[in-house]
Amino acid sequence: MPNDLLASLTGGSIVLLLIAAFIIVCVFLGVRIVPQSEKYVVERFGRLRAVLGPGLNLIVPFLDRVAHRVSILERQLPNASQDAITSDNVLVQIDTSVFYRILEPEKTVYRIRDVDGAIATTVAGIVRAEIGKMELDEVQSNRTQLIGQIKALVEDAVDDWGIEVTRAEILDVNLDTATREAMLQQLNAERARRAQVTEAEGQKRSVELSADAELYAAEQIAKARRIQADAEAYATGVVAAAIRENGLEAAQYQVALKQVEALNALGNGSGKQTIVLPANALEAFGDAFKMLKGKS
């Protein structure tokens, strides 16, 4: 009897242990804790069942399984280099870099096998097509616009794969040696042309300033002559008025005064000179003194 009780207790404990073990296994298989940087793709009997986001998730044990663990962190493709021909038939080598991240893992894992290779191939084709539409000078000067166009086209191409292209960069545009030398010669010629244009503009400006200066000087001389003419006209008017008032004596007085001033200026000249007086010079002095006395 005790042996039967012990056997029954032992059998019951084993069942309980098995039940407990089954429950632990179910919990272990049914509870999934997904990291913040990942998403889990769950399948049931080989078909897509759900996509588990970050945090605590429950699945059906033994029926559901995590088939893919996909990182949603931003990724960078290895730097790629591809040849392209511009619209003006110049061979260039373009170095590109692309950054992307997976937004919808269910599309990525079931529609494309090699994500990096597919994106790299797409980028290479788009870069060649866009470079072929532009001349070399446009490629060099409109790099930002070209990058934007490439990024938009790549985004459209990979949209069905559940991928977002976050950045697309053109790292460098390399040319062969012959093209570099030709561009250097063109650059030097352009610099020489600009220097000649600048020198010609400087000479033109100098001529313009000289002409302006001469015009200004001529205007000032004309203005001085006009002022002098106005003064002489005023003096003539005064003399004419005096003649009208005093008659011929005022005119004779002015003539005699001018003769005296001329003789005085001649006598004050530098060096030694001989002054020859006209016969009526003394009479001019006398007439002037007489007129002065008469006026006084």
Salt bridges, closest charged atoms under 4 A:
GLU43 OE1 - ARG65 NH2 3.22
GLU43 OE2 - HIS68 NE2 3.97
ASP64 OD1 - ARG44 NE 2.49
GLU104 OE1 - LYS107 NZ 3.25
GLU130 OE2 - LYS133 NZ 3.28
GLU155 OE2 - LYS151 NZ 2.48
GLU164 OE1 - ARG101 NE 2.84
GLU169 OE2 - ARG167 NH2 3.37
GLU190 OE2 - ARG193 NH2 2.53
GLU190 OE2 - ARG194 NE 3.20
GLU208 OE1 - ARG205 NH1 3.47
